[in-house]
Amino acid sequence: MAIVRRAFRTRRVGHAGTLDPFATGLLLMLVGAATRLAQYLTALPKRYTGVIRLGVRTDTDDPTGVVGIVSDEWRDIPDDRVARAMAELTGARQQVPPAFSAKHVAGERAHRRARRGEIVQIPPVPVEIQRFALVDRQGSEVQFEADVSSGTYVRSLARELGERLGCGAHLVTLRRLTIGQHTVDDAVQLAAGPAALLAALRPSRDAVRHLPAVTVDASAWTRLRQGQPIPRSGDSTAGPVALIAEDSGELLAVGDVVRDELRPRVVFGT
């Protein structure tokens, strides 16, 4: 965050979903008024790749934690059984987040309680694992790709795989490849410097390109920026829509389709 603030000389910087300290990959940063679009990005599905180590459990479910139970039972587990167990973890279901997570328990972050040695019980949350696939295996190390819903902890997915196989496991490496339609291939490294960050800045419209777009003329824009609804267009569907200027293609607002109206929710300047 500090690097981006310095590059753009503003404190108004946000993001659309953090990464664990040991993880790498795509992080969507929002600058200026675009920070108000975070609510439309955090819920997007994500794709990850990484490595899970079978036979070793840690209290954080990742390589930063204290090693607990160690088992050699992974040696007797064939690849097809690993792949089958991964497939069995897909679908819509409930998942228990790691004890060392940012989830709130009784008004306090779970990881703070866990670091004090408290027993942390976090209720399960609904997630959807669209794909959890074996890419390669070298001994106890399983390389995978996963397509998951927002709110999914891949660390928990690694722990669940170890439990299902009966040998324990933890996440060793993790890299985020995509967030919705946004891909790490289009990203720039934070260490590239201010000039590269400035050059990589994209218009606000790109942030919500996954939303249906509705073009509005000058008179409709006048009503929108005053907080007034406009008539719903024939092709707009229920849910949030991006309201685009007819002349410039600029993102003017994000609105909600409510019955026969488009109601502004996030409105930008002229």
N, C-alpha and C positions, 0 to 999 in steps of 0.2 A: 504494500500500500504506500509506504513512504517513498519508494522509488518512483511510482507513478505520480504521486503528489508533486514531487520535485520536478519531474519532466514536464508536467502540464501547469505547474505553478498554481495549484489549487488544492484546497483541502477537501473539496467535494468529490471524493472518489469512493466507489463501492465495488462489490464483486457479486457474482451470481453462484456462490457455492465454494467453500474452502476445500483445500487439499490437506491431507495429513502431512506432517513435517517430512516424513520419509518418502512421500509420493512425489511424482513428477507429472507433467502433462498440462493439459489445457485448463486455464483459469480465465474466465470472462471478467474483464475489468470495465467498469462504467465510470465515465467522467462527466462532471457538471450535471446538467439537468437530466442526463440519461440515467443517473443513479435511480431515478424514479421508475425505471423499467425493470428493476431487479425482480419484482414480483412475477413478471411474465417469463423469467428465465430460470429461476431456481427450481421450478417444477418439471423442467424438461428431462427426458430420459438421457442416460449417459452410457458410454461404452468405455470399458477398461481392458487393459491387458496387464498381466503380472505373473508372479511366481508364488506358488504355495508350497511350503515345505511340510511334508508328511512326517509324522513321528515325533514332533516337538511342539509342545504347547507353551504359550507365554501368557502372562496375566493381561497383556494389552492386545493379544491376538495379532501382534506384529513384531518386527525385529527389535523394537525399542524396549520391549518389556523384559521382565524377569522370567527366565526359563523355569517351567514347572515339570510336568511329567514328560519323560522321554521314553519312546518305544521303538523297537525294531520290527514291529509287526507289519510295517509298510512293505518290507522285503517280500512278503508272501502275497501281496495284493497285485494282481495283473492290471495292465492298462485298461482293459475293457471294463473291469469292475470300477475303476476310478471314473471312467467316462460315464458309466451308467449311474453312479452315485451323483455325479454332477448334473446329469439330466433330471434326476429325481428331485433336485433342489429348485427346479424352474417352476414358473407359474406364479399366480397370485396367492400370497400366504402371509402369515405373521412372522416377523423376525425380531429377535431380541438384540438390541444394540449392544456394543461392547461396554463393559464397566468403565473403561477409560474412554469416555466420549463426552461431547458437549451437551448431551441430554440433561435436562433439569430433573433432579430428584429432591423433592421437598424444598424447592426454591433455590437449590444450589447445583452447580455443574457436577455431573457424575464423576468426572475425572478427579476433581478436587477431593471428593469423599474417598474415592478409591486410593488416592495417594496417601491419605491419612490412615489407611489400613482398614477402613470401614467395609463391611459387606454391602455391596450396592446391588439392589434389585430394580431393574428397569423393566417396565411393562413392554410387551412386544408391540411392534408397530406394523401396519399393513405395508407390504412392498410387493413388487412384481419383478421377477427375474425372467426376462424374455429369453435369454440365452446364457448358458454357462458351459463353455465348451473346452475340451482338452485340445491344446495345440501341440504340445510336445511333453515328453517326460524324460528326465535324466535322473535315474535313481529315485531319491525321495523328493525331488523337485518337480513340481507340476506347473508347466506354463499353460496359461488359460486366456480366454477372452470372455468377457461378460457384458451383456446388454441389460441394464437394470433401470428401474424407476427411480425417481428422486426419493431420497430418504433411505435408500439401501446402503448398508455398510458392507463393503467387500471384505473387511476384516471378519465380520460375523459370518459371511459366506464361507470363508476359509475355515473358520472354527467349526461350522456346521458340516463341512465336507469331512474334516477329521473325525467328528463324532459319528457320522454315518459310516465311515470306513472302519471305525473302532481303533484308530491308531493315534488320534490327535493330529492337529495341524495348526499352522499359523501363516499369515501373509508375510512374504519376504520382500517383494517389490510390487509397486503399483504405478501404473501410468494411465492417466485419463486421455482417451483419444478423441472423444466427441462429447458435446453437449447439444442435444437436439441436432440441428443442421450445421452447427459450428464445429470445425475440426482443428486439431492441433497442427495440421499441415499448413494452415493459414496463420498460425500464431507467430509471435516474435518473442524471443527470450528477454526477460527483464534486464539481464546483464548486457544487452546489446547497446544500451545507452539512450539518452534522451532523444537524439535525432531519429533513431530507428523506431522508438515508441511513438513519436509524433507522426512519423510517416505511416505507421500501422493503424492509426486512428480511423475508425469507420463511422459513417453516419448513423444516427440513431435508428433510422429505418431498418438497417441491417440487423439490429438487435432483436427485432420482433418480426423478422421475415417469415417466421413460422405461423404468424397469425394471418387470417384472411384480411385482404386489403380492400378498403372502400375509398374511392376517390371523391373528394368534396370540393365544391366551387367556393368562390369568395364569400358569397352570402351565407352559405352553410357554415363556413369557418367563423364568420362574425358571431353567429349564434353559439357555436361550440366554445369559443374562448370566453364567452359570457356565462358559460355553464349551462346553456340551454340545450335541450335535445333537438335532434333533427329527424325528419321522417326516415324510416328504415328503407334502404334500397332493396330492390327485389331479389338480389343475389346474396345478400348478407345473411349469415346463419347465426343461430344462438351462440352466445359466448363473446369473449373479447375480440375486437377487430382493430386493425391499424387504420387510422384515418389519414389519408394521403392528400396533399395539396394537388389540385388538378393541374396547375401551371408548372410547378417546380419539382413535383415528386417528393417533396419533403414530408417527413412525419410530423403531423400537426398535433395529433392526440391519439390516445387509445381509448376506445369506448366500449360500452356493453350494449348488446342487442337485447332490448327488453320490449317484448311484444312488437308493436309497430314503430318503435323508436330506436334511434342510436343515441345513447346517453354518454356524454363525455365523462371519463374517469380520471385520466392523466392528461392534462393539457399543457402543451409547450407554448413558448412565446411565438411572436410573429416570425 
